[in-house]
Amino acid sequence: LIKFISPFVAWALQARRLSAGTEESLGEIVSGFVRTGTMLAELGSAVGHLVQASTRVASLAGMTTRVSEVLEAVRRLEVSGNEPFTLARTWTAQGGQSPASSS
């Protein structure tokens, strides 16, 4: 989106600068317009890269949390051992016992 808007912003910035009364040749005006538009397009690209990086960091944080939980579970099993346990009865949304837990 920014790459489409940047020429208009560049034009507005150049128009403001020209209205200040500076005397420049047509080549200098066009060069300033192109340079400003390019810089704004690169700014938009950089913002896009920052958004992608923040998404990747958030994904990495989620993976790190899951790995940490697995390591904590392994430590608990090393300390307490794998002692037998009983399954509690589970109930379905309709109010009956689920087939897996019925005996």
N, C-alpha and C positions, 0 to 999 in steps of 0.2 A: 504494500500500500504506500509506503513512504517513497519508494522509487518513482511512483506515479505523481506524487504530490510535490516532490523535491524541485522539479522545474518551475512550478508556480511560486514556490517559496523563494527560489533563487531569483526569479524575475522580480518579485516584490522587494527583495533585498537590494537588487541592483537598481530598481527604480527609486528606492529611497536614497541610495547613495548618489544617484545622478541628480536628484532633486535638490541636493545640497549645493549644487552649483559647480561641481568639479568639471573641468574640461578634459575629456578623454577622447581618444580616437575610437572609431567604430570597432577596430580590432581589439582594443583594450576592454571595451564594454562587453563584447562577445566572449572574450577570454575570461573575464570575471564571472559572467553568467554561467559558462560551462564549468568553471572551477567550483563555483558555489553549488551548482546542481550535483556535481560529482561528489563533493564532500558530504552533502546531505544524503545522497544515496548510500554512500559508504557508512554514514552514521546509522542509517536504517538497517543495513546489513549487520553492523556491529551489535545493535540492540537485539536483532534476531538471534545472533550467536549467543548473547548473554541469556536470553530466554531458554534456548536449547540447553545451555550449560546448567542453568538452575534446575531444569527438568531432570537432567542426568544425575545431578547431585542428589536430588530428592529420591530418585530411584535407587541410587547407591546407598543412601541412608536406610531405605526400607530393606534392602538386601542385608546390610550390616546388622540390622536389628534381628532379622530372622536367623542369621548365623550365630549371633550372640545367644539367642534363645535356645538353639540346638546345643551349643556348647554348655550352657547352664544345665540343660536336661541331662547331658552326658555326665557332667560332674555330679549331679544328684544321684544318678544311677551308680556311679563309681563308689559313692559314699554309702548309700543305703542298699545297694545291690538291687537285683531284679526280683523283689519279693512278689509272690503271687497275690492277686487282688481279685475281688469279686465285682462283677458288673452290676450296676444298679438297673432296675427296671426302667425302661423308657416308655413314654406314652406318646401316641400319635395325636395329631390335632383333632381327630374325631373322638378322642377319649378312650380308645382301646389300647391294649398292649401291642407293641410292634412285634412282628414275627421274629425278629432277631433276639428279643429278650424273653419271649414266652417259653416256658418250660413245661 
